[in-house]
């Protein structure tokens, strides 16, 4: 399979919305702080202040990280009086996991092709070694 075939295959299997979602999720989780925030939100929704209190970085920096996560669709925020409460959204992570699984399974297909190739060579070898014996039996 050529690179062009792989790209065409990927385009037919994956919609542009999914690709955008996967790209956004992958980019968002590329940062250690954002991954830590997601792990915190896995337990329960937290306000921006509660999240910021757990880090040794500025509140504006935490706000920027939360904005990236929100734009990637990984968190949603709701107003609770003057506070913003953030909650984990797993949909984009599920899409990313499915994409990664497809990538991981590409190796699995190679194993099947390797096994098929081995079987073809074995069959050819068996036919070659059996041919002289069969002709000897016919002449005897």
Secondary structure, DSSP 8 states (H G I E B T S, - for coil): --HHHHHHHHHHHS-HHHHHHHHHHHHHTTSHHHHHHHHHHHHS-EEHHHHHHTSSS-HHHHHHHHHHHHHTTSEEEEEETTEEEEEE--HHHHHHHHHHHHHHHHHHHHHHHHHHHHHHHHHHHHHHHHHHHHHHHHH-
